[in-house]
Amino acid sequence: MIRICSLLLALLATPLAADPRGPIQVIDGDTFDIGGTRVRLHGVDAPEQAQLCGEGTAQVWSCGAWVTQEVRARYEGRAARCTALGQDGYGRTLARCDVDGADLGRTLVSDGLAFAFRRYSMDYDLDEKRAVVALRGLHREEIDRPSDYRAGMRQAQAVANSAGAPEDCAIKGNISRKGERIFHAPGQEHYGATQISTAKGERWFCTEAEARAAGWRKARR
């Protein structure tokens, strides 16, 4: 009982995080620096910077980088007022934010620049559904939800690590029977079946840009 009371007193003595205020510095589609505080928007989930879209179609594009650019063009330097809700596992302040009186998370989801993060909040569920019907933003193309993308990347990295790949380097640089240098990224059709033999000159890459710079091309599927 004494231990429980002590823990409660310690929690009560811990000051709540201040509500962030100030100009926005865009980190990515759902993360910002606001008034010196790193803020992760509550209830929304935007594509990761390195995330690609359209893997099952002829047109593959950098949707994560596109979202960051769009959000930066709209909001960089504008004043935001946020309500802090807690912290995430990375030490970022979870918050709802308004810009000129408009809910920032709702605007991003409504315009197809982010998804409703239903695991944590249903606040933007209908906004996403309307964006899907209207084919706004990301919903014009084939795209994995960011949470699914991250899960796939974690799984691929675990497999890569078990195969001796360096940390955070899960892209497979394979050499075909014809001598073509082809790399396979996590999520592609033949990624799982592709084996890497460093004795044959095959290797792991940390980014697609690194693979291309080394002379490898991306597998078509």
KEMI-701858 format. One record per residue: residue in three letters; chain; x, y, z of N, C-alpha, C in turn; residue number from 1. Coordinates in pm, 1 decimal, m for minus. Layout:
N
   residu   chaine        n_X        n_Y        n_Z       ca_X       ca_Y       ca_Z        c_X        c_Y        c_Z   num
      ALA        A          X          Y          Z          X          Y          Z          X          Y          Z   NUM
...
// end
This chain:
221
   residu   chaine        n_X        n_Y        n_Z       ca_X       ca_Y       ca_Z        c_X        c_Y        c_Z   num
      MET        A       82.9     m121.1        0.0        0.0        0.0        0.0       85.9      125.5        0.0     1
      ILE        A      193.5      122.0       82.2      283.5      237.2       89.3      350.5      259.6      m45.1     2
      ARG        A      389.8      147.6     m112.5      454.9      159.7     m243.1      359.4      220.5     m345.3     3
      ILE        A      233.1      178.5     m344.8      134.2      232.3     m438.7      115.4      381.7     m415.7     4
      CYS        A      105.1      421.0     m288.6       87.0      563.3     m257.9      207.6      644.5     m303.4     5
      SER        A      327.1      587.1     m285.2      448.5      657.3     m326.4      451.1      677.3     m477.4     6
      LEU        A      408.7      573.0     m552.3      405.5      584.1     m698.0      305.0      689.0     m743.0     7
      LEU        A      189.1      693.4     m678.8       88.1      793.2     m713.7      137.9      933.1     m686.3     8
      LEU        A      204.5      951.1     m572.9      258.9     1083.3     m539.9      365.1     1125.0     m640.3     9
      ALA        A      446.8     1030.1     m683.9      550.9     1061.0     m782.2      489.6     1102.7     m914.4    10
      LEU        A      381.7     1032.6     m955.3      314.3     1068.2    m1079.5      251.1     1205.1    m1071.0    11
      LEU        A      188.6     1234.1     m955.6      125.5     1364.2     m938.5      228.1     1476.3     m935.4    12
      ALA        A      348.8     1445.2     m888.7      453.0     1547.5     m880.5      520.0     1572.6    m1013.8    13
      THR        A      499.8     1481.3    m1112.3      561.1     1497.6    m1243.4      481.3     1596.9    m1326.3    14
      PRO        A      543.6     1706.1    m1370.8      468.7     1805.7    m1445.8      423.0     1752.0    m1580.5    15
      LEU        A      301.6     1787.5    m1619.5      252.0     1748.3    m1750.5      327.7     1824.2    m1858.1    16
      ALA        A      343.8     1759.1    m1974.4      411.4     1826.1    m2084.8      333.1     1950.4    m2125.7    17
      ALA        A      406.0     2058.2    m2150.0      341.5     2182.1    m2191.2      280.5     2164.4    m2329.1    18
      ASP        A      170.9     2234.2    m2354.4      108.0     2229.3    m2486.6      196.2     2305.4    m2585.2    19
      PRO        A      247.2     2237.8    m2688.9      337.1     2304.2    m2783.7      266.7     2418.5    m2859.6    20
      ARG        A      337.4     2526.1    m2878.3      289.9     2642.0    m2953.9      405.3     2695.7    m3036.6    21
      GLY        A      375.4     2747.1    m3155.3      479.6     2812.5    m3232.4      480.7     2771.4    m3377.7    22
      PRO        A      582.4     2816.7    m3451.3      592.3     2784.3    m3594.2      625.5     2637.4    m3616.0    23
      ILE        A      574.9     2584.9    m3725.5      593.2     2443.3    m3759.1      720.9     2424.1    m3839.9    24
      GLN        A      798.3     2324.4    m3799.4      906.5     2273.2    m3882.2      870.9     2129.3    m3915.8    25
      VAL        A      850.0     2100.1    m4043.3      802.4     1968.0    m4085.5      917.2     1868.1    m4087.5    26
      ILE        A      901.0     1757.5    m4016.1      996.6     1647.0    m4019.1      952.2     1543.7    m4121.6    27
      ASP        A      826.6     1502.9    m4113.9      765.2     1418.9    m4217.1      615.0     1442.5    m4211.1    28
      GLY        A      537.6     1353.5    m4272.0      395.3     1381.6    m4287.6      313.8     1386.2    m4161.1    29
      ASP        A      363.6     1330.3    m4051.0      287.3     1334.9    m3926.4      371.6     1375.1    m3805.6    30
      THR        A      492.8     1421.9    m3829.5      584.4     1458.5    m3721.3      642.3     1597.3    m3746.7    31
      PHE        A      641.8     1679.5    m3642.3      682.3     1819.4    m3655.7      762.7     1864.9    m3534.4    32
      ASP        A      844.1     1966.7    m3553.5      900.8     2040.6    m3441.3      817.9     2167.8    m3426.5    33
      ILE        A      759.9     2185.9    m3308.5      673.2     2300.8    m3282.8      716.7     2365.4    m3152.1    34
      GLY        A      766.3     2487.6    m3161.3      810.4     2557.8    m3041.3      917.0     2483.4    m2964.3    35
      GLY        A     1007.0     2415.3    m3036.1     1113.7     2341.1    m2971.3     1075.6     2203.2    m2922.9    36
      THR        A      953.9     2157.0    m2951.5      905.9     2025.7    m2908.4      882.9     1936.1    m3029.0    37
      ARG        A      933.2     1813.4    m3025.1      906.6     1717.3    m3132.0      766.9     1659.1    m3109.8    38
      VAL        A      677.8     1681.7    m3206.0      536.8     1646.1    m3193.7      500.7     1538.6    m3295.2    39
      ARG        A      435.3     1433.4    m3247.8      376.8     1330.7    m3334.8      225.4     1346.9    m3326.7    40
      LEU        A      161.5     1375.8    m3441.1       17.0     1395.9    m3441.4      m55.8     1270.9    m3394.3    41
      HIS        A     m151.4     1290.9    m3304.6     m229.8     1179.8    m3252.2     m340.0     1141.6    m3351.2    42
      GLY        A     m357.7     1011.2    m3370.6     m470.8      961.6    m3448.4     m451.1      959.1    m3597.8    43
      VAL        A     m331.5      994.7    m3647.2     m306.2      989.0    m3790.7     m175.4      914.5    m3815.6    44
      ASP        A     m158.9      864.7    m3937.4      m38.1      790.3    m3973.7       m6.1      820.6    m4119.6    45
      ALA        A      107.0      885.2    m4143.2      148.9      920.6    m4278.9      255.5      823.2    m4327.3    46
      PRO        A      271.5      807.6    m4458.5      374.0      717.1    m4510.8      513.3      754.3    m4460.6    47
      GLU        A      597.7      653.2    m4444.3      735.9      675.6    m4405.0      811.6      741.5    m4520.5    48
      GLN        A      917.3      815.1    m4486.6      992.8      888.7    m4587.7     1036.8      799.3    m4703.4    49
      ALA        A     1083.1      678.8    m4671.2     1137.0      590.9    m4775.0     1030.8      503.5    m4840.1    50
      GLN        A      904.1      518.3    m4799.6      799.4      428.5    m4849.8      769.1      455.2    m4995.8    51
      LEU        A      757.3      346.9    m5071.0      720.7      353.8    m5212.0      577.2      306.7    m5229.9    52
      CYS        A      511.7      355.0    m5333.0      374.3      315.9    m5363.4      366.8      263.8    m5506.3    53
      GLY        A      259.7      188.7    m5533.3      239.2      137.4    m5668.1      323.6       16.5    m5702.2    54
      GLU        A      367.3      m60.3    m5599.3      453.0     m175.6    m5627.3      385.9     m277.6    m5718.3    55
      GLY        A      253.6     m285.7    m5716.1      184.5     m383.3    m5799.2      144.2     m328.6    m5935.1    56
      THR        A      186.7     m206.8    m5965.0      151.3     m144.6    m6092.1      277.9     m111.3    m6169.4    57
      ALA        A      260.2      m55.2    m6290.0      375.8      m19.1    m6372.0      447.3      104.4    m6317.9    58
      GLN        A      376.0      186.4    m6243.0      431.6      312.6    m6195.8      461.3      305.2    m6046.6    59
      VAL        A      589.3      300.7    m6010.7      630.7      301.1    m5870.8      684.2      440.5    m5839.0    60
      TRP        A      638.7      495.8    m5728.1      680.0      632.9    m5696.0      703.5      649.2    m5547.2    61
      SER        A      777.2      753.3    m5512.2      817.3      777.8    m5373.2      707.5      854.8    m5300.8    62
      CYS        A      605.0      781.7    m5258.2      490.4      848.1    m5196.7      524.7      908.5    m5061.0    63
      GLY        A      615.2      845.6    m4985.4      652.4      900.8    m4855.4      719.5     1036.3    m4868.8    64
      ALA        A      813.7     1046.9    m4961.3      882.0     1174.7    m4984.4      783.6     1278.8    m5038.4    65
      TRP        A      689.5     1233.9    m5123.1      590.7     1327.0    m5178.1      503.1     1386.1    m5069.0    66
      VAL        A      457.8     1303.2    m4976.0      374.2     1353.0    m4867.2      450.3     1456.5    m4784.9    67
      THR        A      574.9     1426.7    m4751.7      654.7     1521.4    m4673.4      667.3     1654.2    m4746.3    68
      GLN        A      691.8     1649.8    m4876.4      703.6     1773.3    m4954.8      573.0     1851.1    m4956.1    69
      GLU        A      460.8     1780.3    m4971.6      330.4     1846.3    m4974.2      299.6     1912.9    m4839.7    70
      VAL        A      323.7     1840.5    m4732.6      296.1     1895.2    m4600.0      388.0     2013.1    m4571.6    71
      ARG        A      513.9     2003.0    m4611.8      607.6     2113.9    m4591.6      564.6     2237.2    m4670.2    72
      ALA        A      520.3     2217.0    m4792.4      477.3     2331.7    m4874.2      356.6     2401.4    m4812.6    73
      ARG        A      271.0     2325.9    m4747.0      149.3     2383.4    m4689.0      171.6     2447.0    m4551.9    74
      TYR        A      260.1     2384.4    m4471.4      260.4     2420.8    m4328.9      393.1     2470.9    m4273.4    75
      GLU        A      501.9     2456.6    m4344.7      630.8     2500.8    m4290.6      625.4     2648.0    m4249.2    76
      GLY        A      659.1     2676.8    m4125.0      664.7     2813.6    m4075.2      533.9     2869.5    m4023.7    77
      ARG        A      423.3     2799.5    m4047.3      294.8     2849.0    m3998.1      278.8     2819.6    m3849.4    78
      ALA        A      199.3     2899.8    m3781.8      182.1     2885.9    m3637.2       82.7     2775.0    m3604.9    79
      ALA        A      118.9     2692.6    m3510.1       32.1     2583.3    m3465.3        7.2     2595.4    m3315.3    80
      ARG        A     m109.6     2552.7    m3274.1     m145.8     2543.9    m3132.3     m184.8     2399.1    m3105.8    81
      CYS        A     m115.6     2335.3    m3013.0     m134.8     2192.5    m2990.7     m179.4     2163.8    m2847.2    82
      THR        A     m249.0     2053.3    m2831.5     m285.9     2002.1    m2700.0     m211.9     1871.4    m2678.0    83
      ALA        A     m120.5     1869.2    m2581.9      m40.1     1750.4    m2554.6     m125.9     1641.9    m2489.9    84
      LEU        A     m108.2     1517.4    m2536.7     m184.7     1403.9    m2485.6      m97.4     1298.5    m2417.9    85
      GLY        A       33.5     1313.8    m2429.6      124.6     1216.7    m2372.1      250.5     1205.8    m2455.7    86
      GLN        A      321.2     1092.6    m2441.4      442.2     1068.2    m2519.0      434.9      930.9    m2583.2    87
      ASP        A      502.4      917.2    m2698.8      509.8      786.4    m2761.5      639.0      716.5    m2720.4    88
      GLY        A      664.2      600.2    m2776.8      780.8      522.6    m2739.0      913.0      582.4    m2781.5    89
      TYR        A      909.0      685.4    m2865.7     1030.5      752.3    m2911.0     1054.1      884.2    m2838.3    90
      GLY        A      973.9      911.3    m2736.9      991.0     1034.4    m2660.1      928.2     1156.1    m2723.3    91
      ARG        A      851.7     1137.4    m2829.3      785.1     1251.0    m2893.9      654.2     1282.0    m2822.2    92
      THR        A      616.8     1409.0    m2823.5      489.8     1448.5    m2763.1      375.1     1415.5    m2857.7    93
      LEU        A      281.6     1333.9    m2811.1      160.7     1306.0    m2887.9       64.1     1421.3    m2867.0    94
      ALA        A       10.1     1475.0    m2975.2      m73.5     1593.7    m2960.4     m171.3     1607.8    m3075.9    95
      ARG        A     m278.6     1679.2    m3048.4     m367.7     1729.7    m3152.7     m330.1     1875.2    m3175.4    96
      CYS        A     m324.2     1914.7    m3301.7     m278.6     2049.9    m3334.0     m377.1     2120.1    m3427.1    97
      ASP        A     m390.7     2250.4    m3408.3     m472.2     2335.3    m3494.8     m383.1     2436.5    m3565.3    98
      VAL        A     m416.0     2464.4    m3689.0     m352.2     2572.4    m3764.4     m464.0     2661.0    m3817.9    99
      ASP        A     m463.4     2786.5    m3777.6     m571.2     2879.7    m3814.2     m708.5     2822.8    m3779.2   100
      GLY        A     m716.5     2754.1    m3665.7     m844.1     2702.6    m3617.7     m888.2     2571.9    m3679.3   101
      ALA        A     m809.9     2517.3    m3773.5     m845.5     2390.0    m3838.3     m760.6     2277.3    m3780.3   102
      ASP        A     m823.7     2165.2    m3749.7     m755.1     2048.2    m3697.0     m657.7     1995.3    m3802.9   103
      LEU        A     m527.6     1998.9    m3771.2     m425.1     1960.9    m3868.2     m437.4     1814.1    m3908.4   104
      GLY        A     m459.2     1726.4    m3811.8     m473.8     1584.5    m3843.4     m592.0     1558.6    m3934.6   105
      ARG        A     m704.5     1622.4    m3905.8     m823.7     1603.5    m3988.3     m799.5     1652.9    m4131.5   106
      THR        A     m730.6     1766.0    m4145.7     m702.7     1818.9    m4279.4     m615.6     1723.0    m4359.0   107
      LEU        A     m510.9     1668.7    m4295.3     m419.9     1577.8    m4365.4     m492.1     1450.4    m4409.1   108
      VAL        A     m576.6     1396.6    m4322.3     m650.9     1275.1    m4357.5     m755.0     1305.6    m4465.6   109
      SER        A     m824.1     1416.7    m4453.0     m928.1     1453.5    m4550.0     m870.9     1475.5    m4689.3   110
      ASP        A     m746.2     1525.5    m4695.1     m683.3     1552.7    m4824.5     m602.7     1434.6    m4876.8   111
      GLY        A     m608.4     1321.0    m4807.4     m540.0     1201.7    m4855.8     m389.9     1205.0    m4838.2   112
      LEU        A     m340.6     1282.4    m4741.9     m197.4     1288.8    m4715.2     m157.1     1202.2    m4595.8   113
      ALA        A     m254.4     1151.0    m4524.7     m230.8     1062.7    m4410.1     m352.1      972.0    m4393.0   114
      PHE        A     m334.0      868.0    m4314.2     m440.4      773.0    m4285.0     m489.6      793.5    m4141.9   115
      ALA        A     m613.1      755.5    m4117.8     m662.1      749.7    m3980.4     m590.6      634.3    m3910.3   116
      PHE        A     m532.4      661.5    m3794.7     m460.4      558.8    m3720.1     m558.0      497.0    m3620.2   117
      ARG        A     m644.0      407.0    m3671.0     m757.4      356.7    m3593.2     m715.9      275.5    m3471.4   118
      ARG        A     m594.2      227.7    m3470.2     m547.3      154.1    m3352.3     m548.0      242.9    m3227.8   119
      TYR        A     m531.9      373.4    m3247.3     m522.5      466.4    m3135.0     m638.7      565.0    m3126.8   120
      SER        A     m709.5      585.3    m3237.5     m819.2      682.2    m3235.4     m909.7      659.7    m3356.0   121
      MET        A    m1040.6      677.7    m3334.3    m1137.3      670.4    m3444.1    m1182.4      810.2    m3487.6   122
      ASP        A    m1112.8      912.4    m3438.4    m1154.7     1050.1    m3465.7    m1163.0     1081.6    m3614.6   123
      TYR        A    m1073.2     1022.5    m3693.8    m1064.3     1060.1    m3835.2    m1109.4      946.9    m3928.6   124
      ASP        A    m1182.0      851.9    m3874.6    m1227.4      736.7    m3952.4    m1311.2      779.4    m4073.1   125
      LEU        A    m1412.3      860.3    m4050.6    m1500.7      902.9    m4160.3    m1428.9      994.7    m4257.8   126
      ASP        A    m1333.9     1073.6    m4208.2    m1258.4     1161.9    m4297.1    m1177.6     1079.6    m4397.2   127
      GLU        A    m1117.7      969.0    m4350.6    m1042.8      884.5    m4442.5    m1135.7      816.9    m4542.7   128
      LYS        A    m1250.3      768.8    m4496.6    m1342.5      700.9    m4587.6    m1390.2      794.1    m4697.8   129
      ARG        A    m1414.9      920.3    m4662.0    m1456.8     1016.2    m4765.1    m1342.5     1043.3    m4863.5   130
      ALA        A    m1219.4     1047.8    m4812.2    m1104.1     1070.7    m4900.3    m1084.3      953.5    m4996.1   131
      VAL        A    m1109.1      831.5    m4948.1    m1096.5      712.4    m5033.0    m1199.5      716.1    m5145.2   132
      VAL        A    m1324.0      748.6    m5110.9    m1430.6      754.6    m5211.8    m1400.7      861.4    m5316.2   133
      ALA        A    m1344.2      973.5    m5271.0    m1314.8     1084.8    m5362.1    m1181.1     1069.1    m5433.5   134
      LEU        A    m1105.8      962.6    m5401.9     m974.1      936.7    m5462.2     m879.9     1056.0    m5442.8   135
      ARG        A     m875.9     1107.1    m5321.6     m788.6     1220.8    m5293.0     m648.2     1174.6    m5255.4   136
      GLY        A     m549.1     1248.9    m5299.8     m411.2     1227.2    m5257.7     m363.0     1085.5    m5279.5   137
      LEU        A     m317.6     1022.7    m5171.5     m261.5      887.9    m5179.0     m360.4      784.8    m5229.0   138
      HIS        A     m488.4      811.0    m5212.8     m590.3      711.0    m5247.5     m612.9      699.9    m5397.9   139
      ARG        A     m541.0      780.0    m5475.7     m546.4      765.0    m5622.1     m460.6      647.8    m5668.8   140
      GLU        A     m373.1      599.1    m5580.7     m277.6      495.8    m5619.1     m286.9      375.9    m5525.0   141
      GLU        A     m220.4      269.0    m5563.1     m209.5      152.8    m5475.7     m106.5      182.2    m5367.6   142
      ILE        A     m141.3      160.4    m5241.8      m50.0      191.3    m5132.5      m78.0      103.5    m5011.8   143
      ASP        A       29.1       59.3    m4947.4       15.8      m10.4    m4819.5       m4.4       93.2    m4709.5   144
      ARG        A      m82.8       58.1    m4610.3      m92.7      145.7    m4494.2       45.6      155.9    m4429.1   145
      PRO        A       81.0      273.0    m4377.9      214.8      289.6    m4319.5      247.3      187.2    m4211.7   146
      SER        A      148.8      151.3    m4129.1      173.9       52.1    m4023.8      208.2      m83.8    m4083.8   147
      ASP        A      143.3     m121.1    m4196.1      174.6     m247.1    m4263.0      313.9     m241.6    m4325.2   148
      TYR        A      347.1     m125.4    m4382.2      480.1     m106.9    m4440.4      588.5     m124.0    m4333.6   149
      ARG        A      568.4      m60.9    m4217.2      668.3      m71.4    m4111.0      681.5     m215.0    m4061.3   150
      ALA        A      567.8     m284.2    m4049.4      572.2     m423.9    m4005.1      648.7     m509.8    m4105.1   151
      GLY        A      626.0     m486.2    m4233.1      697.5     m560.4    m4336.0      846.6     m532.8    m4332.9   152
      MET        A      882.4     m406.7    m4307.8     1023.2     m371.4    m4301.0     1090.7     m435.9    m4179.3   153
      ARG        A     1019.9     m440.3    m4066.4     1076.8     m504.6    m3947.7     1098.7     m653.9    m3971.2   154
      GLN        A     1000.8     m716.6    m4037.5     1013.5     m859.2    m4065.8     1128.8     m885.6    m4162.1   155
      ALA        A     1137.9     m801.7    m4266.2     1245.2     m818.5    m4363.9     1381.5     m796.4    m4298.9   156
      GLN        A     1390.1     m697.8    m4209.5     1516.6     m670.9    m4143.3     1557.3     m786.1    m4052.7   157
      ALA        A     1459.2     m847.4    m3986.2     1488.9     m961.6    m3899.9     1545.5    m1077.2    m3982.3   158
      VAL        A     1483.4    m1100.4    m4100.1     1532.7    m1207.1    m4188.4     1672.4    m1173.3    m4238.7   159
      ALA        A     1690.9    m1045.8    m4276.3     1821.5    m1003.0    m4327.1     1928.7    m1017.4    m4219.9   160
      ASN        A     1897.5     m978.4    m4097.3     1994.1     m989.5    m3988.6     2032.9    m1134.8    m3963.8   161
      SER        A     1933.5    m1223.0    m3972.0     1962.7    m1364.6    m3950.5     2050.2    m1421.3    m4061.6   162
      ALA        A     2048.0    m1354.4    m4178.7     2129.4    m1399.3    m4291.8     2264.7    m1328.0    m4296.9   163
      GLY        A     2292.8    m1247.9    m4193.0     2423.2    m1182.2    m4185.0     2428.8    m1043.6    m4243.1   164
      ALA        A     2312.8     m982.1    m4270.1     2312.4     m846.6    m4325.2     2348.5     m745.2    m4217.1   165
      PRO        A     2413.6     m634.8    m4254.9     2440.6     m528.7    m4157.9     2309.6     m470.2    m4105.6   166
      GLU        A     2313.6     m406.4    m3989.9     2195.3     m345.9    m3930.5     2136.1     m241.0    m4025.0   167
      ASP        A     2002.6     m242.5    m4040.0     1928.8     m146.7    m4122.9     1965.1     m156.0    m4270.6   168
      CYS        A     2015.7     m270.1    m4314.3     2051.5     m287.2    m4455.9     1986.1     m415.1    m4507.2   169
      ALA        A     1859.0     m404.4    m4549.5     1781.2     m523.1    m4584.6     1759.8     m539.1    m4734.3   170
      ILE        A     1818.7     m455.3    m4817.0     1801.6     m464.8    m4962.4     1903.1     m563.3    m5018.6   171
      LYS        A     1854.8     m658.5    m5099.1     1938.6     m766.3    m5149.9     1993.1     m732.9    m5288.8   172
      GLY        A     2126.3     m724.8    m5298.8     2191.8     m702.9    m5427.9     2232.9     m835.6    m5487.6   173
      ASN        A     2155.1     m881.5    m5584.6     2172.5    m1014.3    m5643.8     2235.0    m1001.7    m5782.4   174
      ILE        A     2312.5    m1102.4    m5822.3     2368.8    m1107.4    m5958.3     2305.1    m1226.2    m6029.9   175
      SER        A     2237.6    m1197.8    m6142.1     2165.2    m1303.0    m6213.8     2261.3    m1394.1    m6290.5   176
      ARG        A     2206.4    m1500.2    m6348.0     2287.8    m1593.3    m6426.6     2350.6    m1524.2    m6547.4   177
      LYS        A     2285.5    m1420.0    m6595.6     2338.4    m1344.6    m6709.8     2434.3    m1235.3    m6667.2   178
      GLY        A     2459.3    m1226.4    m6537.8     2552.2    m1125.1    m6489.0     2488.5     m990.7    m6458.4   179
      GLU        A     2354.7     m983.0    m6465.9     2287.1     m857.4    m6434.2     2287.2     m833.6    m6283.6   180
      ARG        A     2314.7     m708.6    m6247.0     2312.4     m671.3    m6105.9     2174.1     m614.9    m6073.9   181
      ILE        A     2098.9     m690.3    m5995.1     1958.8     m656.9    m5967.0     1938.8     m655.5    m5815.5   182
      PHE        A     1871.0     m551.3    m5766.7     1843.3     m551.4    m5622.6     1695.1     m571.6    m5596.7   183
      HIS        A     1666.1     m637.0    m5484.4     1530.3     m668.6    m5442.0     1504.6     m599.5    m5309.3   184
      ALA        A     1400.3     m517.7    m5303.9     1363.8     m447.6    m5181.0     1256.7     m525.9    m5105.6   185
      PRO        A     1250.9     m511.8    m4973.1     1145.5     m579.1    m4896.0     1007.8     m548.5    m4952.3   186
      GLY        A      925.4     m653.3    m4966.7      791.3     m636.0    m5020.2      778.7     m675.1    m5165.7   187
      GLN        A      891.4     m685.6    m5238.0      883.7     m726.4    m5377.8      862.0     m877.7    m5388.4   188
      GLU        A      813.3     m919.7    m5503.0      766.1    m1057.2    m5521.1      872.6    m1161.4    m5489.6   189
      HIS        A      996.4    m1139.8    m5535.3     1099.3    m1242.6    m5522.0     1198.2    m1212.9    m5409.5   190
      TYR        A     1163.2    m1119.0    m5322.4     1255.9    m1082.8    m5214.8     1287.3    m1202.4    m5125.6   191
      GLY        A     1182.9    m1271.6    m5080.6     1203.6    m1380.7    m4985.7     1287.5    m1494.3    m5042.6   192
      ALA        A     1270.1    m1524.2    m5170.5     1340.5    m1637.3    m5231.8     1483.3    m1603.2    m5273.1   193
      THR        A     1517.1    m1476.1    m5279.5     1649.8    m1433.7    m5323.4     1753.3    m1457.0    m5214.5   194
      GLN        A     1858.6    m1529.2    m5250.1     1967.9    m1556.4    m5157.7     2089.0    m1470.8    m5194.3   195
      ILE        A     2165.1    m1429.8    m5092.2     2282.0    m1346.3    m5115.9     2409.1    m1426.3    m5087.5   196
      SER        A     2498.2    m1429.7    m5187.0     2627.1    m1495.2    m5172.7     2736.7    m1390.6    m5190.0   197
      THR        A     2796.9    m1350.2    m5081.3     2902.8    m1248.5    m5091.1     3023.1    m1301.9    m5167.8   198
      ALA        A     3041.3    m1435.1    m5168.5     3153.0    m1494.8    m5242.2     3138.9    m1471.5    m5392.1   199
      LYS        A     3014.0    m1453.2    m5440.1     2989.4    m1427.9    m5582.3     2984.8    m1279.0    m5614.9   200
      GLY        A     3009.8    m1196.5    m5514.8     3005.3    m1051.8    m5538.1     2871.2     m990.0    m5505.9   201
      GLU        A     2777.7    m1071.2    m5457.6     2647.9    m1017.5    m5417.8     2660.9     m948.8    m5282.6   202
      ARG        A     2565.4     m858.4    m5252.0     2582.5     m779.4    m5129.8     2449.3     m724.0    m5081.4   203
      TRP        A     2453.2     m667.8    m4961.2     2338.4     m601.1    m4901.1     2353.4     m450.5    m4917.8   204
      PHE        A     2238.8     m383.3    m4934.0     2238.0     m237.3    m4940.2     2144.7     m182.0    m4833.7   205
      CYS        A     2176.5      m61.5    m4788.7     2093.3        3.1    m4686.3     1982.0       86.7    m4748.2   206
      THR        A     2004.5      141.8    m4866.6     1903.8      222.7    m4934.3     1903.1      189.9    m5082.9   207
      GLU        A     1793.0      221.3    m5148.4     1784.8      200.0    m5292.8     1880.3      292.7    m5366.7   208
      ALA        A     1896.9      414.3    m5315.4     1989.4      508.8    m5378.9     2131.4      452.8    m5376.6   209
      GLU        A     2169.1      390.6    m5266.4     2302.0      330.1    m5255.1     2317.6      217.8    m5357.8   210
      ALA        A     2213.1      136.3    m5374.3     2219.2       25.1    m5469.3     2234.7       76.1    m5612.5   211
      ARG        A     2157.1      177.5    m5646.6     2165.5      232.1    m5782.7     2301.6      295.3    m5808.9   212
      ALA        A     2353.5      364.6    m5709.6     2483.7      429.2    m5725.2     2595.0      326.4    m5746.5   213
      ALA        A     2574.3      205.4    m5692.3     2673.5       98.8    m5706.9     2657.3       21.4    m5837.2   214
      GLY        A     2553.9       56.5    m5915.1     2535.9       m7.7    m6044.9     2430.3     m115.6    m6050.6   215
      TRP        A     2352.8     m133.1    m5944.1     2243.0     m230.2    m5945.0     2113.7     m161.8    m5990.4   216
      ARG        A     2026.5     m235.4    m6058.1     1894.0     m185.3    m6091.8     1791.6     m258.5    m6009.6   217
      LYS        A     1674.4     m196.7    m5992.5     1570.2     m258.8    m5911.0     1498.5     m368.0    m5989.0   218
      ALA        A     1465.9     m476.5    m5920.3     1387.6     m583.8    m5983.0     1252.4     m529.5    m6025.1   219
      ARG        A     1200.1     m580.3    m6136.5     1074.0     m528.6    m6189.7      954.6     m569.7    m6103.9   220
      ARG        A      966.7     m679.7    m6030.1      855.5     m726.1    m5946.1      908.2     m761.4    m5806.7   221
// end
